Amino acid sequence: MRRSPIRTTSDKTKRGNVVVTIKSTARINTTLQWSHWVPYALALGDIVAFLLAFYFARLSHAIYYGLDPIWVLFHWWGTLAQINLLLFLLLTVSVITSFSLKGHYAQRKAFWDEAGDVLAVLTIFIALNAAIAFIGKWPLSRLWLFSTWALVLLLLPIFRHSIRWGLVRLGAWARPVVLIGSGPNAVEAMRAIASEPLLGYSVKKMLVPRGCSTPSPGKVPPEVGVESLGNNPLGQLADLGNPHVVLALDMDQWEAQEQLVRALGLSYPRLTIAPPLRGLPLFGLEIMHFFSQEVFMLRVRDNLARPGPRLLKRIFDLIAASLLVIALSPLLLFLAWRIHAEDKGSIFFLQERIGRDGKPFMCLKFRSMVLDAEVRLTEYLQSHPEIASEYERNYKLRNDPRVTRIGRLLRRASLDELPQLFNVLKGQMSLVGPRPLLNRELHRYGDSIHLYTQVKPGITGLWQVSGRSETTFADRADLDAWYVKNWSLWYDIVILLRTVKVVFARNGAY
């Protein structure tokens, strides 16, 4: 009789703070149908995306020059097309090989990390394509060249996302996970796994090592079974179907669980370790091994503490801010006129904020409040004392009586912060960074304040794209600290892209 993959309920008792499994018949289905075809499906999707990009670029090129689209559909095979197709096929094979070597088809990567890889690889091959055409003096259309690669950049992530989504639904990309641990590190590891659903990981059980307390109620989702880890962990995992294991012990548990760690590390083939590293820059960590020694070291890189990355960030800020000021100048002029027309008051609101190295500067914003804003705030809080706690959380009110009609629109769309582009050009702010602090807010950052003053504050940042006003001030400080410790130019680009989505969705803004 074939054993059912459906989990059955275990008989458990409780001793102190530890849940002890008396008998567990729960088995996790780790036999993934068609899973061995997944790398081929992903690679095939990339190839189809490349070929469609080439064909539609050829079609748009022909239409641009006045050719009949129907004729092009069946008679496009000219000499120039043959040369370009041959070169493009060679480049496509090279790109697919590069992606394969980077583990894009056989391994699981977080979305934005993989997107960074894709952009870097494609940028190299776009330059190579242009260089070959230039050196070979081919009659290559620039429209054809750039439209082809632009379509690749568009279609590739769409195809990958769609294929992975379909594979997850079919069960071919899903990977059941058993998490060993019970403390804050285990809970955070579970949260991190859940934040990337297209990785295919799904935590089915949490096994609590001997001597460790179970998580408090509400920390673990109800669909995740919590059991104790017995004296024979390898046998227990075999009974569960040998699922993928994530070992997420807390720092104070590692010494007590040394035997468990050694047993899993030497004998269990499907093991991932989530080390309890808190407060360290994680981006760009390098592992150093020592021949014949059971020791490794992690080399930490604090990017924004070095002059090179700071210069790169400044150059990016200057170029991007200048282009944005030029592109948005009609909108800036219209908003300035509309603000002044409402009450004939000043267009801008200047407020002292704290910048890099703790130096104050005047932060520029479009005025979104009435002229006697402070008086109205005092009166409002006195008459509504129950609202004071909301204001203390982020110094913002959901239904702020001080906001003007045009100001409400400015705030909902975050347009009131556009004048800060001039702060960026002056070198006082950055496009991306921690939100600029008031002097009275400095003490609330606690130990993270030295990270805040290490960089320039930003127009947008990780906090703004992670819930904004729906998060606490402590969350804001943690997110800003993570950004400073893990800065990269690619993460700045990611945050800017996510900012566009947040602004249009109007999430967390008021």
C-alpha positions, -999 to +999 in steps of 0.1 A: +000+000+000+014+034-009+018+057+020-004+088+019+014+121+017-012+138+038+000+148+072-017+131+101-020+145+136+006+135+162-001+127+198+017+153+219+021+162+255+037+193+271+066+192+295+074+227+308+077+249+278+086+221+253+061+202+232+071+165+232+059+143+204+048+108+217+043+094+183+044+111+149+029+096+118+030+128+099+049+125+066+057+153+042+053+147+005+088+154-009+083+135-042+078+164-065+062+155-098+081+166-129+107+185-107+136+171-128+122+190-158+122+224-140+157+236-151+148+227-187+115+245-185+131+277-172+159+276-198+133+270-226+113+299-214+144+322-216+151+310-252+115+316-262+117+351-247+149+358-267+134+346-300+102+365-295+121+397-287+142+393-319+111+387-341+090+415-327+120+439-329+124+429-365+086+435-371+087+470-354+118+479-374+101+469-407+069+488-398+090+519-389+104+519-424+070+516-440+069+479-449+037+460-448+034+440-415+017+411-432+045+409-459+071+411-432+054+383-413+062+359-442+090+375-462+113+391-436+143+368-442+166+393-459+204+392-458+206+417-429+181+396-409+202+365-415+233+382-402+216+396-372+198+363-364+231+344-365+248+368-342+217+370-319+215+332-317+252+330-307+246+357-281+215+339-269+234+307-263+261+326-245+236+344-223+217+311-214+251+295-206+260+325-183+226+322-165+232+285-161+266+290-146+251+315-122+226+288-110+195+305-124+180+272-136+192+247-110+192+269-079+167+291-062+174+328-059+155+357-044+137+378-070+158+410-068+191+392-065+183+373-097+171+404-114+204+421-106+222+391-122+200+393-153+206+430-157+244+427-153+247+398-178+224+415-204+242+448-201+275+430-210+260+412-240+242+444-252+276+461-253+292+430-269+264+430-296+270+467-304+308+463-304+307+433-328+284+452-352+306+483-350+339+465-355+325+444-383+310+475-400+277+458-404+248+478-416+230+474-383+200+494-374+203+510-339+165+508-337+166+471-343+195+465-319+181+484-289+145+474-295+156+437-295+174+440-262+147+462-247+122+435-254+145+409-239+147+430-207+108+431-207+100+396-217+126+376-198+113+384-162+077+381-174+084+346-188+103+335-157+077+348-133+049+331-153+067+298-156+076+297-119+041+306-109+027+278-130+053+253-117+044+263-081+007+257-089+015+223-104+037+214-075+068+209-095+086+239-081+073+236-045+099+224-020+085+214+015+108+226+043+113+215+079+127+242+101+148+232+131+148+258+158+123+277+179+137+311+189+137+345+172+161+333+145+138+305+135+108+328+134+127+354+113+139+326+089+103+315+085+092+350+078+120+355+052+110+323+034+074+334+033+084+368+018+096+351-014+068+327-025+083+321-060+113+305-044+089+276-039+099+269-003+070+261+021+076+255+058+056+225+068+070+217+103+090+233+130+111+208+150+121+221+185+155+208+196+157+192+231+160+218+259+146+246+238+113+264+244+085+264+218+077+298+202+050+319+219+015+317+205+011+337+173+047+334+162+041+303+141+013+301+114-014+276+123-007+255+092+029+248+105+031+218+128+053+222+159+069+190+172+099+182+194+131+168+179+138+134+193+171+116+202+174+103+166+170+134+143+181+116+112+156+088+117+129+113+125+136+132+093+136+100+074+101+092+088+091+127+075+103+118+040+137+134+042+125+170+034+147+200+029+159+212+063+166+248+074+187+249+106+179+282+123+193+280+159+198+311+181+233+320+192+228+306+227+216+273+213+246+264+191+269+251+217+242+229+233+232+216+199+267+209+186+260+172+183+228+179+162+247+203+140+275+179+134+251+150+126+231+170+101+262+186+085+279+152+079+250+130+070+220+150+058+221+159+021+193+186+020+205+212+046+205+250+046+218+269+076+204+303+087+231+316+110+220+340+138+239+370+124+224+402+136+237+437+131+263+427+105+263+440+069+250+409+050+254+421+014+287+411-001+298+388+028+327+367+017+335+333+032+372+326+038+381+289+042+414+275+057+429+244+044+426+215+069+410+237+095+374+235+108+372+273+109+358+298+084+357+336+085+333+361+071+348+391+055+324+421+060+322+449+036+306+482+048+301+497+013+291+532+024+321+535+047+344+534+016+350+564-007+346+544-039+309+534-034+301+568-020+314+584-051+294+560-073+263+568-053+269+606-057+274+603-094+242+583-097+223+609-076+235+638-097+227+622-131+193+608-120+182+640-101+192+662-130+172+641-154+142+641-131+142+678-126+142+684-164+115+658-170+093+669-141+097+707-146+062+712-161+047+693-132+067+712-106+056+746-121+020+735-122+020+724-085+038+756-074+011+777-091-017+755-076-004+757-041-001+795-043-035+799-058-053+781-029-044+806-001-018+830-016+007+817+009+043+804+003+049+776-021+076+758-002+079+746+033+114+746+048+123+726+079+155+719+096+165+682+094+196+663+104+219+651+077+251+632+073+276+636+102+248+651+123+249+684+103+215+702+101+202+714+067+170+730+054+148+703+039+127+716+010+091+704+004+060+717-013+038+733+014+008+710+021-005+726+053-024+757+062-003+788+073-012+785+110-005+747+111+012+746+146-017+764+162-042+741+147-022+710+157-020+722+194-058+729+195-066+696+178-045+674+201-059+692+232-095+685+220-086+649+209-062+635+235-068+599+222-051+609+189-019+620+206-005+585+206-010+582+169+009+615+164+037+604+187+043+572+166+055+589+134+046+626+140+018+621+114-020+620+116-043+600+093-069+628+092-047+658+097-068+690+101-038+711+090-036+697+055-049+719+026-070+705-003-041+705-027-019+693+002-040+662+006-034+652-030+003+661-027+007+638+003-013+609-011+009+609-042+041+619-023+044+649-047+052+672-018+087+657-016+097+665-052+115+697-044+139+676-024+155+669-058+172+703-053+185+691-019+200+661-038+217+684-063+231+705-035+246+674-019+225+676+012+204+645+004+204+614-017+177+599-039+176+569-017+185+568+020+170+570+055+141+594+059+155+628+071+151+631+109+140+661+130+164+669+159+137+658+184+137+623+168+174+615+171+171+599+205+145+575+193+170+558+169+189+544+199+221+526+189+213+529+152+219+567+152+255+563+142+244+544+110+219+572+102+245+599+105+269+579+083+249+586+051+229+613+035+191+611+041+170+602+011+139+613-007+128+577-006+141+547+012+135+511+024+110+524+050+089+542+024+085+510+003+079+488+034+046+502+047+056+538+055+030+552+079+017+517+087+049+508+105+062+519+139+092+542+145+112+513+157+105+494+124+116+525+106+149+527+125+155+490+118+148+493+081+171+524+078+199+505+096+195+475+073+198+498+043+229+515+055+247+483+064+237+465+031+239+493+006+245+486-031+237+506-062+214+479-074+194+481-041+190+518-047+176+511-082+153+484-067+140+509-041+134+535-067+114+510-088+094+499-058+088+536-049+070+541-083+047+511-075+040+524-039+033+559-052+008+547-078-008+523-053-008+550-026+002+525+001+007+539+036+006+576+025-015+602+042 
